[in-house]
Amino acid sequence: MNLIDRIHWFGQASVKIEAGSRIIYSDPYMIKKQDKADIVLITHSHFDHLSVDDIKKVAATGTRFYAPPDCIAKIKAAGYSNITEVRPGFSEKFDNISIEAVPAYNVVKKNFHPKENNWVGYVIGIDDKRIYLAGDTERIPEMKNIACDIALLPLGQVYTMNSVEEAAEAAKDVKAATAIPIHYGVYEGTKADAMLFRKLLEGQTLVVIK
């Protein structure tokens, strides 16, 4: 099974990655069944990204969490203690996995995800592949400094990108060979947006719709 097939999207930015013997979740939300995550990545504190009910479906006592400062108290209150505080620029490597926190913010709709909150996206390195989980963000200048094999980019135009075209340009910025659209179909954005995203990147980036 290739890496793309081991990436599962549940809605919003809720993603599961099967990384060899380890299971990684980002922003668990809309989780239907119990699982056992080795690593949980939280991008920011909004309810559909930091959902304690959903975290409890996938996390155990020893699960390793990565989260921005304003998320940590809530995770601790849920009974978890193995928590690493992250801000943009954070990086850590262990075994065959690396975790980097990168900026995620709004340029136009600043009230939703202000830059000064230091909320994040993540670049996960698994062996020789890099997966970019953008978080809730518009297309930002820092994306030109990110290089990845697979990019998971938000398509919703109310809280994240301003247009599907902007999301497609972000895929080019990060030099993604494959792009997976996420964060649409629940509170904003439609399946038609995902189809447009694919069309805009045709011949440049392989788009996989989960």
Summary of the structure (lengths in Angstrom):
residues: 210
radius of gyration: 15.6
end to end distance: 15.5
largest distance: 47.7
contacts: 726
relative contact order: 0.14
helix: 22%
strand: 32%
